[in-house]
Each structure stands twice: as structure tokens, then as C-alpha cells.
Amino acid sequence: MPVEATRRTRPDARETLEDRITTSQRPTPKEPSSPTVGEVREMTDLLFVRLRSLEEGTSEYSYVRNTLVELNMALVRHAAARFAHRSESLDDIVQVGVIGLIKAINRFEPERGLEFVTYALPTITGEIKRHFRDTSWAVHVPRRLQELRIELARAGEALHSELGREPTTAELADRMGVTPADVVQAQIAANAYTAGTLETPGTDEDDHSLHERLGEVEPALETIENVLSLKEAVNSLSERERTILRLRFVEELTQAQIGKQIGVSQMQVSRLLTGILATLRHALTTA
């Protein structure tokens, strides 16, 4: 190899080695690590001390409270995971849990010596349970009856195991410590928890869906009712008035022809028809 070529390659080799040394000595950036449970609790305690020194409604108060929310979101996710099997998405459940977390922050009293996580977790879980209790019913019923239905289910299972049969209303009322009327209301409210569908299939003998087996309003029903009412009103007329009605509306004679048959003028027939129709109209409208 020529000397000049060797000399040219050495600086390149030296620069490459220097680059390697510089790169190896260069500090590698570290990814930020999540705070530990102990650090979260310590920062939470400090933020609550700061929060109590601020006036509610100010921007600083909102900032500190929002920081507490973000710092304790792990509690919300932990509580929401217990309800992940429900029909609602996990994100929606987390949003409900955040409401519970905010309530816990607003109501927490550090001076009582209780850890925030001990107070917040039941509050968050309770908020999620109330959400499902209030929104998962097919028909809205009072919360008292919703809670009574749960007690009824527990008492019914316990008594069925003890007695070996379905308990009576009186036995349920005695076990629950309520009146028989309350038990009946809870049983009725239980029917509103879920709603059926018109597409529900029928029995083995009749596989038609429910909406196919439901009756429909008969279009001619109103006409039938009117005809029956009209028949009763016509029967209350005199023989002469019924004759005039038959000649005019059944045989379709003119007023002059009717007058000749019953021996009166056309003007009298017109007045008689007006009076007869008024009588029938009054009878139909006041029936």
C-alpha cells in the first residue's frame, strides 16, 4: 500500500476511535420513572396541606386539586377494573370513578389521621356502584326500592336454603324487618330491572316472536261502535221519523217524493229531516 494512502487512512481511523470514545462517555438519557406508592402518598399529604391553605374557587385551588386527581388516578383505574365485565366501556367507568375521586378529595379531612387511599377507594367504588344502580335499570324506580330489591334477593336465597321451599311474603318481611307491603313493592320493582324484547321467541309449539303474536287495532272497530250507537239512537225515534230516514237514505228518494208518500210538502220533509238528524247527532256525541 502506498505511504500516502496509509497516512490518509490513519486520521480517519483516529477520528473514528475518538468518536467512539466520545459516544461511550456521553451520558445516556434516562426515561422518567413513575413515582412509587410511598412517593404518591407523601406528595398527596403535602398537596392536601397546600389545598387547605388555599381559598376554594381560586385558580391555585383548582390547580392543586387537579394535581391530586392526576396523582391518584391509579386508585380510579383499580376500582374501575372490578367492573370491566359490565356492558359499559372501561373508559366510561373510569370517568365515573373520577367523579368519585373528586368527591373524596373535597370531603377528605387529613386531621382525622386517616390515609387518603383508605378513604378514597370506597368512595370511588361507591360512586361507580351508584352509577350502575341508577342507569342499568330498564325502568327507573326509586332508589329505596332498588336497595330493597337487593335485600329481597338475599333474604329469598337464605330462606330458600333454610326452608327448602320458596318463602312466603310474611316470612320475607320478617327476615328483612319490613312490612309485607314493602316486600310486594320490591317484588314489583324487580320486574323493572330488565326489559324483554318484542323479538323474544315463542314456545316450542309456537315459534313466532312476541311482536308477531301481539294483537293489532281493528281498523273497523270505531265504525262498528258508531253503527251500534246509531242503531240504538234510531230505535228511539218514532215510526214516522224512521220511515222518513229509510226513504231518504236507504231508498234514496227525493224530499218531494217522500212528501208525496207521507202526505206532506217538500218544505215539511226538509224540516223533519233536519230535526231527525239533529236528534241523532246529539245522541251520538253525548253517548
C-alpha positions in Angstrom: 0.0 0.0 0.0 1.4 3.4 -0.8 2.6 5.6 2.1 0.3 8.5 1.2 -2.7 6.2 1.3 -1.6 4.9 4.7 -1.3 8.4 6.0 -4.7 9.3 4.7 -6.4 6.4 6.4 -4.9 7.0 9.9 -6.6 10.3 10.6 -9.9 8.7 9.6 -9.2 5.8 11.9 -8.3 8.2 14.7 -11.4 10.2 14.2 -13.5 7.1 14.3 -11.9 6.0 17.6 -12.4 9.4 19.1 -16.0 9.4 18.0 -16.4 6.0 19.7 -14.8 7.3 23.0 -16.9 10.4 22.9 -20.1 8.4 22.3 -19.3 5.9 25.1 -18.6 8.7 27.6 -21.8 10.6 26.6 -24.5 10.1 29.3 -27.5 8.1 28.1 -30.8 10.0 28.8 -33.0 8.1 31.4 -36.7 7.8 30.9 -38.7 9.4 33.6 -39.9 6.7 36.1 -43.3 6.6 37.7 -43.4 7.6 41.4 -43.6 4.8 43.9 -46.6 4.2 46.2 -44.8 5.8 49.0 -43.9 8.9 47.0 -47.5 9.2 45.9 -48.7 9.1 49.5 -46.1 11.6 50.6 -46.9 14.0 47.7 -50.7 13.6 48.4 -50.2 14.5 52.0 -48.3 17.6 51.1 -50.8 18.7 48.5 -53.7 18.3 50.9 -51.8 20.6 53.3 -51.4 23.1 50.5 -55.0 22.7 49.4 -56.4 23.5 52.9 -54.4 26.8 52.9 -56.0 28.0 49.6 -59.4 29.6 49.1 -61.8 27.4 47.3 -62.7 28.6 43.8 -59.4 30.2 43.1 -57.2 29.1 40.2 -54.5 27.9 42.6 -57.0 25.8 44.5 -58.2 24.2 41.2 -54.6 23.5 40.1 -53.7 21.7 43.4 -57.0 19.7 43.3 -56.4 18.7 39.7 -52.9 17.6 40.6 -54.3 15.5 43.4 -56.7 13.9 40.8 -53.9 13.1 38.4 -51.7 11.8 41.1 -54.3 9.3 42.4 -55.7 8.1 39.1 -54.3 4.7 39.8 -57.0 4.4 42.5 -59.7 5.1 39.9 -58.3 2.6 37.4 -58.0 -0.1 40.2 -61.6 0.4 41.2 -62.9 0.6 37.6 -61.2 -2.7 36.7 -63.6 -4.5 39.1 -66.4 -3.5 36.8 -64.7 -4.2 33.5 -67.1 -7.1 32.8 -70.1 -4.8 32.6 -71.6 -3.7 29.3 -70.2 -0.1 29.5 -66.7 0.6 28.3 -63.9 0.9 30.8 -63.2 4.5 29.8 -66.8 5.4 30.7 -66.4 3.6 34.1 -63.1 5.5 34.7 -64.9 8.8 34.1 -67.5 7.9 36.7 -64.7 6.9 39.1 -63.0 10.3 38.6 -66.2 11.9 39.9 -65.9 9.7 43.0 -62.2 10.7 43.4 -63.1 14.4 43.2 -65.8 13.9 45.9 -63.3 12.1 48.0 -60.8 15.0 47.7 -63.5 17.5 48.6 -64.6 15.6 51.6 -61.3 14.3 52.9 -60.2 15.6 56.3 -56.5 14.9 56.9 -56.7 16.0 60.5 -58.5 12.8 61.4 -55.3 10.8 60.8 -56.8 8.6 58.1 -54.8 7.8 54.9 -56.3 9.2 51.8 -56.3 5.9 49.9 -58.3 4.3 52.7 -61.0 6.9 52.4 -60.9 7.4 48.6 -61.1 3.9 47.4 -64.5 3.1 49.0 -65.8 6.5 47.8 -64.8 5.8 44.2 -66.2 2.3 44.3 -69.4 3.5 45.8 -69.8 6.2 43.0 -69.4 3.5 40.3 -71.9 1.2 42.0 -74.4 4.1 42.3 -73.9 4.8 38.6 -74.8 1.2 37.6 -77.6 1.1 40.1 -79.2 4.3 38.6 -78.6 3.6 34.9 -78.7 -0.1 34.4 -82.4 -0.4 35.3 -84.7 -0.8 32.2 -87.4 1.4 34.0 -86.4 4.0 36.6 -87.6 3.2 40.1 -86.9 5.0 43.4 -83.5 4.2 45.0 -85.2 2.9 48.1 -86.9 0.1 46.1 -83.6 -0.6 44.2 -81.9 -1.2 47.5 -84.9 -3.2 48.8 -84.7 -5.5 45.8 -81.2 -6.4 46.7 -82.1 -7.2 50.2 -85.1 -9.2 49.0 -82.9 -11.3 46.7 -80.5 -12.1 49.6 -83.3 -12.9 52.1 -85.1 -15.1 49.5 -81.9 -17.1 48.8 -81.2 -17.6 52.6 -84.8 -18.6 53.4 -85.0 -21.0 50.4 -81.9 -22.7 51.7 -83.2 -22.9 55.2 -86.8 -23.9 54.4 -86.3 -26.0 51.3 -89.1 -24.1 49.5 -90.0 -20.6 48.3 -90.6 -18.3 51.3 -93.9 -16.5 51.8 -94.3 -12.8 51.7 -94.7 -12.7 55.5 -91.5 -14.8 56.0 -89.6 -12.4 53.7 -90.9 -9.4 55.5 -90.0 -10.8 58.9 -86.4 -11.6 57.8 -85.9 -8.2 56.2 -87.5 -6.3 59.0 -90.0 -4.5 56.7 -93.8 -4.7 56.1 -95.3 -7.2 53.7 -96.4 -4.3 51.5 -92.7 -3.3 51.2 -91.9 -6.8 50.1 -94.6 -6.7 47.4 -93.3 -3.3 46.2 -89.7 -4.7 46.0 -91.0 -7.7 44.0 -92.8 -5.5 41.5 -89.7 -3.2 41.3 -87.6 -6.3 40.4 -89.6 -6.7 37.2 -88.3 -3.3 36.1 -84.6 -4.3 36.3 -84.6 -5.8 32.8 -87.0 -5.4 29.9 -88.0 -8.0 27.4 -87.9 -7.6 23.7 -90.5 -8.0 21.1 -88.2 -10.3 19.2 -88.4 -12.9 22.1 -89.1 -16.3 20.5 -92.3 -18.1 21.5 -92.7 -21.6 22.9 -91.9 -24.9 21.2 -95.4 -25.1 19.9 -95.4 -21.5 18.6 -92.1 -20.2 17.4 -93.4 -16.8 16.3 -91.8 -13.8 18.0 -93.8 -11.7 20.5 -94.4 -8.8 18.1 -95.9 -11.3 15.7 -98.3 -12.7 18.3 -99.5 -9.3 19.6 -102.9 -8.1 18.5 -103.5 -5.1 16.3 -106.2 -2.4 16.5 -109.0 -3.4 14.2 -109.5 -0.5 11.7 -113.2 -1.0 11.5 -113.7 -1.1 15.3 -114.6 2.5 15.5 -117.1 2.1 12.7 -118.7 -0.8 14.4 -119.0 1.2 17.6 -120.6 4.1 15.7 -123.1 1.7 14.0 -124.2 0.2 17.3 -124.6 3.6 18.8 -126.6 4.8 15.8 -128.8 1.8 15.9 -129.8 2.5 19.5 -130.4 6.1 18.6 -132.6 5.2 15.6 -134.7 2.8 17.7 -135.5 5.7 20.0 -137.2 7.6 17.1 -140.9 7.4 16.2 -142.2 5.2 13.5 -142.8 8.2 11.2 -139.2 9.5 11.7 -137.7 6.1 11.0 -139.8 5.9 7.8 -138.5 9.2 6.6 -134.9 8.1 7.3 -135.5 4.9 5.3 -137.0 6.6 2.4 -134.3 9.3 2.2 -131.1 7.3 2.9 -132.0 3.7 2.0 -134.4 4.0 -0.9 -132.7 7.4 -1.8 -135.9 9.2 -2.6 -136.0 13.0 -3.1 -137.7 15.2 -0.5 -140.6 15.8 -2.9 -141.1 12.0 -3.4 -141.0 11.5 0.3 -143.6 14.2 0.8 -146.0 12.6 -1.6 -145.7 9.2 0.2 -146.3 10.5 3.7 -148.7 13.3 2.6 -146.7 16.4 3.4 -145.0 19.2 1.5 -141.3 19.2 0.5 -140.6 22.0 3.0 -142.1 20.0 5.8 -139.9 17.0 4.8 -136.8 19.2 4.9 -137.7 20.5 8.4 -138.4 16.9 9.6 -135.1 15.6 8.3 -133.2 18.5 9.9 -134.8 17.7 13.3 -134.2 14.0 13.0 -130.5 14.4 12.1 -130.0 16.8 14.9 -131.5 14.3 17.4 -129.3 11.5 16.1 -126.2 13.7 16.2 -126.9 14.7 19.8 -127.4 11.1 20.8 -124.0 10.1 19.2 -122.0 12.9 20.7 -123.3 12.5 24.2 -123.2 8.7 24.3 
